Amino acid sequence: MAVSITKTDVSALESEAVSNEIIEGVVKESATLSLFTKLPNMTAGTLRMPVLESLPEAYWVNEKKDNGRKKTTSMAWANKYIVAEELAVILTI
């Protein structure tokens, strides 16, 4: 006779702290996941995020050559779209 165990039956045995440690350990030890940046929680399937398209440049101030004047620079912004997709993996413990 087979015994059926449901997720509800097991949830009483599962500690939240252990689950968090496992997930944090996977992120910390993974070469790929450790390079990712956590984005804000998305309320929709698509998120528009303005990002720098070109970086500003800084210059040295030269009192003798430029009479101490500071130069101006420019930078550009671009809209990048993040689309939420499912990501899954089976991790055996």
C-alpha positions in Angstrom: 0.0 0.0 0.0 1.5 3.3 -1.1 1.5 6.3 1.3 0.8 9.7 -0.2 2.6 12.6 1.3 1.5 16.1 0.3 3.3 19.4 0.4 1.1 20.4 3.3 2.3 17.4 5.3 6.0 18.3 4.7 5.7 22.0 5.3 5.6 21.5 9.1 9.0 19.9 8.9 10.6 22.6 6.7 12.4 25.4 8.5 12.3 28.8 6.7 15.9 29.6 7.9 17.2 26.4 6.3 15.5 27.3 3.0 17.0 30.7 3.0 20.4 29.4 3.7 20.2 27.0 0.8 19.1 29.7 -1.6 21.7 32.2 -0.3 24.4 29.5 -0.6 23.4 28.7 -4.2 23.6 32.4 -5.2 26.9 32.9 -3.3 28.6 29.9 -4.8 27.3 30.1 -8.3 29.7 31.9 -10.7 26.8 33.1 -12.8 24.3 34.1 -10.2 26.8 36.0 -8.1 27.3 38.4 -11.0 23.6 39.2 -11.3 22.0 42.3 -9.9 18.7 42.0 -8.1 16.1 44.2 -9.7 13.1 45.7 -8.0 9.9 43.6 -7.7 7.9 43.9 -10.9 4.2 44.7 -10.7 3.7 43.9 -14.4 5.2 41.5 -16.9 7.4 44.2 -18.4 9.6 46.8 -16.7 11.0 49.9 -18.5 14.3 50.8 -16.9 16.3 53.9 -18.0 20.0 53.1 -18.1 23.1 55.0 -19.2 23.9 54.6 -22.8 27.1 56.5 -22.8 29.2 57.3 -19.7 30.2 60.9 -18.8 33.9 61.7 -19.0 35.9 63.5 -16.2 38.9 65.7 -16.8 41.8 66.9 -14.6 41.6 70.6 -13.7 44.8 72.3 -14.7 45.4 75.7 -13.0 48.2 76.7 -15.4 46.8 75.5 -18.7 43.0 76.0 -18.4 43.1 78.7 -15.7 41.3 76.3 -13.4 38.2 76.0 -15.6 36.2 72.8 -15.5 35.1 71.2 -18.7 31.6 70.0 -19.5 30.7 66.5 -20.6 27.5 64.8 -21.8 25.8 61.4 -21.2 22.9 59.7 -22.8 20.1 57.6 -21.4 18.3 54.7 -23.2 15.2 52.8 -22.2 15.8 49.1 -21.8 12.8 46.7 -21.3 12.9 43.8 -18.9 10.4 41.1 -19.6 9.6 38.7 -16.8 10.0 35.0 -17.9 10.1 31.9 -15.9 13.4 30.5 -14.8 13.6 27.1 -13.2 16.1 24.5 -12.1 15.9 21.2 -10.2 18.4 21.2 -7.3 18.9 17.9 -5.5 19.7 18.2 -1.8 
